[in-house]
Amino acid sequence: MTGALAGVRVLDLTRVWAGPHATRILADLGADVIHVTSRKLAGELSVAPATAKILGVYPDDEPGERHWNRNSQTNDLLRGKRDITLEFDTPEGLALMRRLVAHVDVVIENYSPRVMPKYGLGFAGLRAINPRVILCSMPGYGAEGPLSGFISYGTNVDPASGLASLMGYRGELPYIGGNAYPDPVAALFAASAILVALRHQRATGRGQYLDLSQCEATTALLGEFSLAASRGTPVPTRDGNRLPDRAPNDAYPCRGEDRWIAISIESDAQWRALSGVANHPEWATDTRFATTAARLANIDALDAMMRGWTSGEDTYALMRRLQEAGIAAGAVLDGRDLVEDANLNARGFFREIDAPEVGPKLYAGQPIRLSATPPRLDRPAPTLGQHNQEVLRDLLGLTTAEIDDLKTRGLIGDRPAPAK
């Protein structure tokens, strides 16, 4: 194992996105991350073709015979980790879990706060096994407080954090983000907190309990709005992409299907430059648009005029012309554009990883780049339970017969548990 975090072992009990993203960062940086999957939560044994097409998470929309190993989210978030299956809601599974705790530096989980203490795996219980252990808990609303028992996903946290109240258009309802934005936000806070706790652990030999509320992680990034409210400043209205001191400031359609360009003008000089790029010099002297104040007062007419112009332009060509004129402009990139983006590819951001049962695919890289200990991005996500024998034998000392017995009794395995 190489990397800045070589020698750090993490027991990953997380699910969905926030927790797995945090541990993927640690794995990319060299930590030995052992992800524990419950076969009861690994999904159904089969996925119908129609369902697979709706979900859109399988290569070529083909779930295959072992769909749980072909899921795009699983292959993205579990890369670089080891995976074992274990049912710690059974006495034998719980006993093995406790033995694993003795061999790790960090335990991370994103259950509701009642789950870990229920099995004696709260911080006090873990510390009794391993005084050095760091426990990072990532409940939606924190380990304490009136909402602590609530189960959450990023789509719940989005409105609860205050984020949704800022998203949308004038006179319309709040919008919830399209990608559960609070999940990766919480992941970044969790990874940072774990790194700080590891430094303390190395210096003192003692672990810590990290109570990381996913909701608070997102709210922390919106601090200026709560600060303004505490000072009596009116809550800002939802106004789409528009800003109170810039016009135009929006995304405008370009030639082709779903092609857009974002343009922001912050001065009258830039507006005059844009008028030249658009071959409409009369815009610069039109009293409705000649000054920022005038453009803001006539924003609807301004945006309609802009759309009429940009809709006949090529996105990238227009972006370059505007940028050459000193105007902030950028093509709005979708997933296809990102994979083909010249800058990202020149920097080697995307990496091809050949995952079992999926084949070689391009994956987003790790933006944290360390010159002496670069991240490892060549290790594919494991298949379900791929490392059962390796971890139980090499780390816990179980014999082959004992491991086979666990598999026979359904405590471990490489397939989801049949639904009851």
Secondary structure, DSSP 4 states (H G I P E B T S, - for coil): --STTTT-EEEE---TTHHHHHHHHHHHTT-EEEEEE-GGGS--S---HHHHHHH--SGGG---TTGGGT-HHHHHHTTT-EEEE--TTSHHHHHHHHHHHTT-SEEEE-S-TTHHHHTT-SHHHHHHH-TT-EEEE--SS-SSSTTTT----HHHHHHHTTSGGG-S-TTS-----TT-THHHHHHHHHHHHHHHHHHHHHHHS---EEE--HHHHHHGGGHHHHHHHHTTPPPPPP-TT-BTTBSSEEEEE-SSTT-EEEEE--SHHHHHHHHHHTT-THHHH-TTTSSHHHHHHTHHHHHHHHHHHHTTS-HHHHHHHHHHTT-EEEE---HHHHHH-HHHHHTT-SEEEEETTTEEEEE---S---SSSPPP---PPPPTTTTHHHHHHHTT---HHHHHHHHHTTSS-SSPPPP-
